[in-house]
Amino acid sequence: MIRGQGLGRKSFVPTLNLFIDHYQLPMEGVYATQTKVDGQWHDSVSFLGHRVTTDGHFAVETHILDEQVDDVHSFVSLRFIELIRVNKKFENFESLKSQIDEDMVRAKEVLNERQSI
């Protein structure tokens, strides 16, 4: 894990910021995912790509849905389930926050549908 901008915890939703090295990644966007922390899988929503609305830097960030995971000191694994939307730039933080809320709802729907199969 690496230190992020701190915007998620302050203004949006808290995320785990992952250091990615030597992996082939899917296209930039927001995904319904599962994140493994301390040996346990958690439903999550993840962003990977350039943060075009904020600082333009590349990031891989994951938010654990319906749970709080603090002080992670172990290896974190990420399983991509389904693309929710491609990466895009937002005009302001309010629009971004609204879209993040929608992304979390959609990720929960996708993950619940997958579990009921």
Phi and psi in degrees as GROMACS dihedral restraints (atoms count N, CA, C in turn):
[ dihedral_restraints ]
;  ai    aj    ak    al  type     phi  dphi    fc
    3     4     5     6     1  -132.2    20    10
    4     5     6     7     1   165.9    20    10
    6     7     8     9     1   -79.2    20    10
    7     8     9    10     1   131.7    20    10
    9    10    11    12     1   -94.1    20    10
   10    11    12    13     1  -161.8    20    10
   12    13    14    15     1   -75.0    20    10
   13    14    15    16     1   -22.8    20    10
   15    16    17    18     1    87.1    20    10
   16    17    18    19     1    -0.8    20    10
   18    19    20    21     1   -70.1    20    10
   19    20    21    22     1   -35.9    20    10
   21    22    23    24     1   -59.2    20    10
   22    23    24    25     1   -50.7    20    10
   24    25    26    27     1   -66.5    20    10
   25    26    27    28     1   -35.9    20    10
   27    28    29    30     1   -83.0    20    10
   28    29    30    31     1   -44.0    20    10
   30    31    32    33     1  -117.3    20    10
   31    32    33    34     1   -22.6    20    10
   33    34    35    36     1  -123.4    20    10
   34    35    36    37     1  -107.5    20    10
   36    37    38    39     1  -131.2    20    10
   37    38    39    40     1   145.7    20    10
   39    40    41    42     1   -68.1    20    10
   40    41    42    43     1   139.8    20    10
   42    43    44    45     1  -130.7    20    10
   43    44    45    46     1   156.0    20    10
   45    46    47    48     1   -93.2    20    10
   46    47    48    49     1   126.5    20    10
   48    49    50    51     1   -99.9    20    10
   49    50    51    52     1   120.4    20    10
   51    52    53    54     1  -101.5    20    10
   52    53    54    55     1   141.8    20    10
   54    55    56    57     1   -89.9    20    10
   55    56    57    58     1   122.7    20    10
   57    58    59    60     1  -115.2    20    10
   58    59    60    61     1   124.7    20    10
   60    61    62    63     1  -141.4    20    10
   61    62    63    64     1   127.5    20    10
   63    64    65    66     1    67.3    20    10
   64    65    66    67     1    38.2    20    10
   66    67    68    69     1  -127.7    20    10
   67    68    69    70     1   146.0    20    10
   69    70    71    72     1   -90.2    20    10
   70    71    72    73     1   126.4    20    10
   72    73    74    75     1  -110.5    20    10
   73    74    75    76     1   154.6    20    10
   75    76    77    78     1   -71.2    20    10
   76    77    78    79     1   177.7    20    10
   78    79    80    81     1   -62.7    20    10
   79    80    81    82     1   158.2    20    10
   81    82    83    84     1   -63.6    20    10
   82    83    84    85     1   134.1    20    10
   84    85    86    87     1   165.0    20    10
   85    86    87    88     1  -166.6    20    10
   87    88    89    90     1  -112.3    20    10
   88    89    90    91     1   134.9    20    10
   90    91    92    93     1  -128.7    20    10
   91    92    93    94     1   146.3    20    10
   93    94    95    96     1   -75.7    20    10
   94    95    96    97     1   128.2    20    10
   96    97    98    99     1  -138.8    20    10
   97    98    99   100     1   174.1    20    10
   99   100   101   102     1  -127.2    20    10
  100   101   102   103     1   136.5    20    10
  102   103   104   105     1  -119.0    20    10
  103   104   105   106     1   127.6    20    10
  105   106   107   108     1   -97.3    20    10
  106   107   108   109     1   119.3    20    10
  108   109   110   111     1  -129.0    20    10
  109   110   111   112     1   128.4    20    10
  111   112   113   114     1    51.2    20    10
  112   113   114   115     1    40.6    20    10
  114   115   116   117     1    80.8    20    10
  115   116   117   118     1     3.0    20    10
  117   118   119   120     1  -122.0    20    10
  118   119   120   121     1   134.1    20    10
  120   121   122   123     1   -84.3    20    10
  121   122   123   124     1   137.9    20    10
  123   124   125   126     1  -128.6    20    10
  124   125   126   127     1   140.5    20    10
  126   127   128   129     1   -65.4    20    10
  127   128   129   130     1   141.5    20    10
  129   130   131   132     1  -153.3    20    10
  130   131   132   133     1   169.1    20    10
  132   133   134   135     1  -126.0    20    10
  133   134   135   136     1   133.9    20    10
  135   136   137   138     1  -130.8    20    10
  136   137   138   139     1   146.4    20    10
  138   139   140   141     1  -113.7    20    10
  139   140   141   142     1   136.9    20    10
  141   142   143   144     1  -138.5    20    10
  142   143   144   145     1   131.7    20    10
  144   145   146   147     1   146.9    20    10
  145   146   147   148     1  -170.2    20    10
  147   148   149   150     1   -83.1    20    10
  148   149   150   151     1   130.2    20    10
  150   151   152   153     1   -77.5    20    10
  151   152   153   154     1    77.2    20    10
  153   154   155   156     1   -68.7    20    10
  154   155   156   157     1   -20.9    20    10
  156   157   158   159     1   -83.0    20    10
  157   158   159   160     1   -25.1    20    10
  159   160   161   162     1  -110.3    20    10
  160   161   162   163     1   -90.7    20    10
  162   163   164   165     1  -107.6    20    10
  163   164   165   166     1    -3.4    20    10
  165   166   167   168     1    77.9    20    10
  166   167   168   169     1    -3.3    20    10
  168   169   170   171     1   -77.7    20    10
  169   170   171   172     1   153.2    20    10
  171   172   173   174     1   -76.6    20    10
  172   173   174   175     1   139.0    20    10
  174   175   176   177     1  -148.9    20    10
  175   176   177   178     1   153.0    20    10
  177   178   179   180     1  -124.9    20    10
  178   179   180   181     1   113.0    20    10
  180   181   182   183     1  -127.3    20    10
  181   182   183   184     1   140.1    20    10
  183   184   185   186     1  -131.1    20    10
  184   185   186   187     1   140.3    20    10
  186   187   188   189     1  -116.8    20    10
  187   188   189   190     1   122.3    20    10
  189   190   191   192     1   -74.3    20    10
  190   191   192   193     1   125.9    20    10
  192   193   194   195     1   -82.4    20    10
  193   194   195   196     1   137.3    20    10
  195   196   197   198     1    62.0    20    10
  196   197   198   199     1    14.8    20    10
  198   199   200   201     1  -148.1    20    10
  199   200   201   202     1   157.7    20    10
  201   202   203   204     1  -113.2    20    10
  202   203   204   205     1   125.7    20    10
  204   205   206   207     1  -119.9    20    10
  205   206   207   208     1   111.6    20    10
  207   208   209   210     1  -113.3    20    10
  208   209   210   211     1   159.5    20    10
  210   211   212   213     1    50.2    20    10
  211   212   213   214     1    56.7    20    10
  213   214   215   216     1   -81.1    20    10
  214   215   216   217     1   121.8    20    10
  216   217   218   219     1  -122.7    20    10
  217   218   219   220     1    16.1    20    10
  219   220   221   222     1  -118.5    20    10
  220   221   222   223     1   175.2    20    10
  222   223   224   225     1   -64.1    20    10
  223   224   225   226     1   134.8    20    10
  225   226   227   228     1  -113.6    20    10
  226   227   228   229     1   130.5    20    10
  228   229   230   231     1  -110.3    20    10
  229   230   231   232     1   148.7    20    10
  231   232   233   234     1  -127.8    20    10
  232   233   234   235     1   128.7    20    10
  234   235   236   237     1  -115.0    20    10
  235   236   237   238     1   117.2    20    10
  237   238   239   240     1   -83.7    20    10
  238   239   240   241     1   124.4    20    10
  240   241   242   243     1   -99.8    20    10
  241   242   243   244     1   -53.9    20    10
  243   244   245   246     1  -156.4    20    10
  244   245   246   247     1   140.2    20    10
  246   247   248   249     1   -70.5    20    10
  247   248   249   250     1   127.8    20    10
  249   250   251   252     1   -92.2    20    10
  250   251   252   253     1   -44.6    20    10
  252   253   254   255     1  -163.2    20    10
  253   254   255   256     1   157.6    20    10
  255   256   257   258     1   -79.2    20    10
  256   257   258   259     1   160.9    20    10
  258   259   260   261     1   -65.6    20    10
  259   260   261   262     1   141.8    20    10
  261   262   263   264     1  -153.4    20    10
  262   263   264   265     1   161.5    20    10
  264   265   266   267     1   -91.8    20    10
  265   266   267   268     1   139.8    20    10
  267   268   269   270     1  -108.8    20    10
  268   269   270   271     1   149.4    20    10
  270   271   272   273     1   -69.5    20    10
  271   272   273   274     1   -29.0    20    10
  273   274   275   276     1  -157.3    20    10
  274   275   276   277     1   169.3    20    10
  276   277   278   279     1   -65.9    20    10
  277   278   279   280     1   -30.7    20    10
  279   280   281   282     1   -64.0    20    10
  280   281   282   283     1   -42.6    20    10
  282   283   284   285     1   -64.8    20    10
  283   284   285   286     1   -40.5    20    10
  285   286   287   288     1   -63.3    20    10
  286   287   288   289     1   -45.9    20    10
  288   289   290   291     1   -60.7    20    10
  289   290   291   292     1   -43.5    20    10
  291   292   293   294     1   -60.9    20    10
  292   293   294   295     1   -42.8    20    10
  294   295   296   297     1   -67.2    20    10
  295   296   297   298     1   -38.2    20    10
  297   298   299   300     1   -60.3    20    10
  298   299   300   301     1   -42.5    20    10
  300   301   302   303     1   -60.1    20    10
  301   302   303   304     1   -43.7    20    10
  303   304   305   306     1   -64.5    20    10
  304   305   306   307     1   -39.9    20    10
  306   307   308   309     1   -61.6    20    10
  307   308   309   310     1   -40.5    20    10
  309   310   311   312     1   -65.6    20    10
  310   311   312   313     1   -41.1    20    10
  312   313   314   315     1   -62.4    20    10
  313   314   315   316     1   -46.0    20    10
  315   316   317   318     1   -65.1    20    10
  316   317   318   319     1   -40.3    20    10
  318   319   320   321     1   -60.9    20    10
  319   320   321   322     1   -42.6    20    10
  321   322   323   324     1   -61.3    20    10
  322   323   324   325     1   -41.5    20    10
  324   325   326   327     1   -61.9    20    10
  325   326   327   328     1   -47.7    20    10
  327   328   329   330     1   -60.5    20    10
  328   329   330   331     1   -46.4    20    10
  330   331   332   333     1   -69.4    20    10
  331   332   333   334     1   -35.8    20    10
  333   334   335   336     1   -67.7    20    10
  334   335   336   337     1   -40.5    20    10
  336   337   338   339     1   -61.2    20    10
  337   338   339   340     1   -41.8    20    10
  339   340   341   342     1   -64.2    20    10
  340   341   342   343     1   -39.3    20    10
  342   343   344   345     1   -72.5    20    10
  343   344   345   346     1   -24.8    20    10
  345   346   347   348     1   -85.8    20    10
  346   347   348   349     1    -3.8    20    10
